[in-house]
Amino acid sequence: MWQTIKKNRNGQNCTVLFGISPTTYAGAWTAGTSSNTSSVLKKSKNDNKTLFIDASGEFIKITNNNKLTPQNIEKIVGTYIDKEDIPHFAKLVSSGDIAEQDYNLSVGTYVEQKDTREAVDIGELNAEIERIVTREDILRREINAIIAEIEGK
């Protein structure tokens, strides 16, 4: 049943799907407690593309809730109007590409998350480990000398 609904929603009248963060308050409604995807349907759609917007980072934190600011809303609406790909935020996807993904309408399938992992310079890391090991060897020899002196050897 869901597959049929997704196929019908895809390409025919679904203009945009956007994901927002949990507990986001947007003035008249609240997103809830889990990540949510909302869609905008258009009766007279003239293309077969769907815009996916990852708006999960578009909020300000207020107590236990997240709130969309006018700037957040402007960014989301502007992206919808422009219908352009924005790395890590929006992707315009053809219905054929959606079909290739087995009609998966999850925003995360099409909008790649930004890699926020810390970049590590392996060469620098290995050099630091080498300095630590060298220092440890020196300290071990000094400790052994002190112990030998105490023991009278």
N, C-alpha and C positions, 0 to 999 in steps of 0.2 A: 504494500500500500504506500509506504513512504517513498519507495522508488518511483512510483507513478506520480505522486505529488511533486517530487523533485524534478522529474522529467517535464511535467507540465509547467512548473514554475520557471524552469530554465529556458531561456531563449524566447519564450512567448511574451511574457509581460513583466518579468523581473528585471528591474533596472539597476538596482543596487542592493547589496547585502553589506551591512556593517556590524562589526563586533564592538561592544563597549565593555568596560570593566565591570566587575561585580559591584553591587550596591551603588550604582551611579544614579544620582538624582538630576533630572533634566527639567525641573520646573513643574511639569504636569504629571510625570510618571517616574517610577523607580525601576531600575533594571533588575533588581533582585539580588540573590546571594551567589549566583554563579555567572560565569561568562555568558553573555547573551549575544545572539545575532538577530538583527532586525532587518526587514526587507522593505523596499519601496516598490510597489507595483504600478505599472503604467499601462492603461488600457490600449493606447494606440502606439505601441513601441515600434520603431521603424528599423531596428537593427537586431542582431542576434548576440549582442554582447551584454555581459553583466559586470558591473563595477563592484569590486570587493574592497571595502575600506576597513582597516584595522584601527579603530578609534579607541582601543583599550587603554592607551596611554594618554588620552585626551580628557583630563579631569584635574581638579584640585581636591585634596583631601580635606574634608571637614568632619571632625569627630569620627564616627564609624562609617560615614558615607562619603562617597565621591560625588563631586558636583561638576557638571559641565558649565564652563564659563561662556560668556558671549564669544570670546576668542576661539574656544574649542568648537563651539557650534558653527562659527564662521568658517573655520578650517574644514570641517566635515562637509558643510553645505557647498563651500567653494570647490572642494574636490569633486563633489557630485556634479556640480554644474560644468566644470572643466573636463571631467571624464578623462583625466590623464593619469598615467602610471607615476607614482611617487614611491621611490624605494622605501621599503619597510612600512609603508602606510596605505597605498592603494594600488590596485592592479585591475585593468580592464581585460576581461577574459571572454573569449568566444564560446558559444554554446558547444562547439565541437571539442574544445579543450575541457570543458566541464564534463561532457560525455565521456572523454578519455579517463577522467577521474571517477568514473562510475557515479556521476551526478552528485558528488560530494560538494555540498554547499558551505562547508566550513571555511571561514575567512582565512584561517591559518594554512589551508591547503594552497592558497594562491598568493598570499602576501607573506613574504619571507620575513621572519623576525630578525631584528637587528642583533648582531653578535656583540654582546656586552662583556664577553669574557676578557680578562686582562691579557694583553699580549705579553708573551714571555720570550726574552732573547735567550735561547738555549746556550749559545756560546758564552754569554755573560754569566748565566746561571752555573755552567760548568766551571768557569774561572773562579767564581765565588766559592763553590764547593771545594775546589783545589786549595784555595787560600785557607779555608776552615780546616781541612784535613792536615795541611802543613802545620798550621798553628796548633792543632791537637797533638800532632807528633812531637812538636817542640815541648809543649806542656807535659806530655807523658814522660819524655826523657828527663825534664826538670824534676818532676814528682818522683820518678824512680831514683834520681840522684839524691834527693832529700831523704827518701826512705832508706837508701843504702847507707847514707851518713848517720842517720838515727840508729840503724841496726848495727853500725860499726863495721861495715864491710868496706 
